[in-house]
Amino acid sequence: MSPRTVLRPVLGPYAHLFTAVPGSAWFSLAGWVARLPLPMLGLGAVLLVEGYSGSYALAGAVSGTLALSAAVAGPLWSRAMDRRGQGAVLRRAMAAYLVTGLSLVAVVVGDAPTWSWFLLAALTGASLPNIGAMVRSRWAAALADAERRQTAFAFEAVVDEVVFVVGPPLVTVLGTLVAPAAGFTTGIVLGTVGGVWLARQRGTEPPVVPDTAGPARRRTAALTPAVLVVCAAYLGVGTVFGAMDVVVVGFAESVGAPALAGLALALYAGGSLLAGLAYGVARLRGSLAARFLVTAVAFGLAAQALWTVSSLPLLVGAGFLAGLAVAPVLVSGASLAESRVPRSALTEALAWTNTGLTLGVTAGSALAGAAVDAWGAQRAFAVPALAAAAAALIALAGAPLLRRRPAAAVEGPVSRVGDAVGG
């Protein structure tokens, strides 16, 4: 049996997406380029600031400021896009992003007052819209069938994993071998190029859906009970992501093999990538809410294998197992959120879920760093394990809220989907 025959059932539905939706290959590729800065800017800011100040504490503070401002501003940009269209808003955002990002590099390299570093870091983060939400919104607008939307969301989850596999090594090489500012600057340029490219693709832009609700209702249209549950659970998921980066590096160093940290993290991401591809083409029974609950519980259980880590082989195995549960919970959460909001607030709702992840990553990095210092790297695996369990418990506790669907939200025609949990 040839590899093509084996892979066709998995890869065929993804190839069909791009033939069924004209222009989708281009907006997905542009979205991938525009998303590359996500892992590059945080690490790039650390290398930039530390390279010119010599202080990791200051570098971490500047990087954290950038990440937090991006997490807060992302949904606001998305709300504007839902009301005015992606292209017009995205072009303005990219112009501000390019100017503020390059200005941040200039003030750090020029040794300007430190307060200006924080100000421009905040402005740079605030200028960065949530590209992943925009791309998923385009898929949702183009695909009427919910099973195909699941496949599209799974593909974008895989794209996210590729971004986080490619971005950190690229920014590290540029920042250490070329110049401290090279990695961060490259992230700014790539983000601008990808964002402008995406903004120019008006043919696949989701149509602006008129919203007849009052101003107060319009401001909260994206924050339905189900979206809030997904955001809260994603806070735990993001904490796992941030903690794993820190604890894995610390553990690899503690056993005298720091170079293998990258391999362990790559296998963790690889497990998620494989699971995402498989989940995206699976035809599953149960409601969207049920799928989210099952995948959240699976995520919480799989991460408990991290308690067993006492050697690098065990780390690789436990990390790969935990990674297998990542993409399914992200895809099911995005699908659930998409089904629970009116189309006039879709991009904003998807951006809020990513904000939960971003805030979790920031918290996870800080908690894991403190745990490694206080307990040692091996015991610090408690942080991602407990965060994963918390994500599962939050999803279960919020299950009653997942039954509520606003009248304007439509889940869409899903084959073989029941309503056991109110999805």
Secondary structure, 3 states (H helix, E strand, C coil): CCHHHHHHHHHHHHHHHHHHCCCHHHHHHHHHHHHCHHHHHHHHHHHHHHHHHCCHHHHHHHHHHHHHHHHHHHHHHHHHHHHHCHHHHHHHHHHHHHHHHHHHHHHHHCCCCHHHHHHHHHHHHHCCCCHHHHHHHHHHHHCCCHHHHHHHHHHHHHHHHHHHHHHHHHHHHHHHHHCCCHHHHHHHHHHHHHHHHHHCCHHHCCCCCCCCCCHHHHHCCCCCHHHHHHHHHHHHHHHHHHHHHHHHHHHHHHCCCCCHHHHHHHHHHHHHHHHHHHHHHCCCCCCHHHHHHHHHHHHHHHHHHHHHCCCHHHHHHHHHHHHHCHHHHHHHHHHHHHHCCCHHHHHHHHHHHHHHHHHHHHHHHHHHHHHHHHHCCCHHHHHHHHHHHHHHHHHHHCHHHHCCCCCCCCCCCCCCCCCCCCC
